[in-house]
């Protein structure tokens, strides 16, 4: 009987999980390796950070997902190095061999080399970071009650750096917290002086979306009372003040960094195939120069006619690359493999309750209907029925 091919997947994000599910209960030995024991639904991290939903509602244990699988195993450890010549990977706990290796290690927050900001500000690329933001901000409110006098101006400014979807959604959620939740939770406090400040290097929020979406999101931020600082570049943060290229500074003890991402590179491969912290691949997601090592999702850099500078680092690309590689691995011959191309299905963002912007390929809309569309789409993407119901109940209750 022919030995089953062993496929090792590094990372259980959208790409890695989708690939593992595509190979579930097929004639392959599959091992998923991740440094956390659960899949995280990243688009709703901002709601965890603002205390809207519980972390458990968007966390899905790998062992639970694959508990009935006959061929998918999970190992909780961190990969340190790949040794391609031996078809081996070195992890913190053990060594593993593979026939095919798929790197789906995703991204982390990009601090652009500023290690001081990396240690002093909050990123939001995993559940632990989202929980840390929530705890820190809630403790700040408790401090304000005890202090009463404004002895530290930094407690009164929540600063978010970066005006992409994450930054805009966070700013909107914190602004609504200031308006609707804090007055009820702290009835004897006046939160008029609490400022939600969004710093952007661009002139408009959501610069990657359509003009209509940018203008509407700008309007929504203004309606919510968010201080939007346009065309400002953050250069430093010392734990007390945020410094900008223009010479301005803002006192803040609550700084959230949402200004970009960079790939989680795994050591051991030729540095020549790394471009902008992503592994260069062919149209089948095979890393250039390697026969049996692949990269999918945010960590993969694939040039195609439609995307000559690589695909956007979004969940849809990751999910569909995982599916495509899974289908290819199940075919009898590599001659039958299908090249990957991304068909952009649009983008969307929510800015507080009843406010959202949606850009579909042939249709753009904003407002209440867009908010319901955003809510429905995210609920459909949540893995388990129990979690769908828990989040839906939370949203409806609020």
Secondary structure by P-SEA (a helix, b strand, c coil): ccccbbbbbccccaaaaaaaaaacccccbbbbbbcccccccccaaaaaaacccccccccccccccccccccbbbbbcccccccccccbbbcccccccccbbbbcccccccccccaaaaacccccccaaaaaaaaaaaaaaaaaaaaacccccccccccccccccaaaaaaaaaaaaaacccccccccccccccccbbbbbccccccccccaaaaaaaaaaaaaaccccccccccccccccbbbccccccccccbbbbcccccccccccccccccccccccccccccccccccbbbccccbbbbcccccccccccaaaaaaaaaaaaaaaaccccccbbbbbbcccccccccccccccccccccccccaaaaaaaaaaaaaacccaaaaaaaaaaaaac
